[in-house]
Amino acid sequence: MIFANIYAQDMAVRALKSCIKKNQVAHAYLFTGPSGTGKSSTALAFASALNCTNPTPEGDACGSCLSCSRIASGEDADVRVVRPEGNQTTIEQMRDMIKELGYAPFSGKYKVFIIEQADTLNSSSENSILKVLEEPPAYAVLILLSCNQSSLLPTIRSRCRTVRFRQASDEELEEALRSRFNLPEDDLRIVAACSRGAVGYAFDMASDSGFMEDRQVIFQAVKDWYEGPPVLGLQTAELLRSIASERKSAKGSPEVRTLAGNLLEILDSILSWYEDILRLKVSGESARVTNLDYQDDLIPMSGRYSTAKLCASVRAIMETRRYVQGNITPQLALENMFIAIRPDL
Ligand SMILES: [Zn+2]
């Protein structure tokens, strides 16, 4: 992974390259921003640039030297990725990391630890790394990745240099997708709109032939739910859960898939469906909808809802997103959501 392959994060990339060029590499970084915006890829690109034996004059890695190749295949002894075990990053994992940091790099200039989902560090794990953040060995670089930096101790945050990742615009996503995939323009627009500013999700969706199929099943389930008896809400919630649990990472993607992450994507699809109905309700049939291929289903739906009910539906879906993000058992939240988004209930 090299900086040249990071999309829509110019500010973050510029800041990191500048650290390298000015030889002002900090010992700890906190990459913060929404899930899927490229924090993992950028951390790997930064690690590659730090240890590359043939870097470009602009401060990017070459992508092909031994160090770059090893990092790309996850086999580099000097660049390690720590992922949570279940819901937590444990104190044992942090102790192992601290022990490893006691040894000088094997072949590179720096020893880099990338801590994925740092918000899963519990308080004892956080406390255990304070000392190493305070007095790190000269060759150590720690990169903490977080979607929710407020969950980290202020003493951790203050010891890290913060690099912010932002959501990409639909146009930037379409551009990024166009450069990588040979998809029809309508599909590009749908994938861009469904990925809500996250290039990682957009690439996953575009390379996952199952995405369009899943989307079809999800929208069919929503339509069936309108017509069926209220008891169907339970079944529909279960169907979404099973789609979420079967969704896998695209090959080669550094993003680690979780049930909650997959459910959020499904909820985003449903949200886009409701936002489209709301757009049609407010602006009429000429409204620019995300789900272009479902326009014929969406137009009559706008007649069945009041604007107030549509706003309430959007709120209910957003609330369900928050529940899922907060690791609350999704089944009940989903069932409640289905009741809230039906036009006749
Ligand atoms: Zn290289």
Residues whose N, C-alpha, C, O or C-beta is under 5 A from the ligand:
A	BS01	ZN	C52 T53 N54 A61 C62 G63 S64 C65 C68
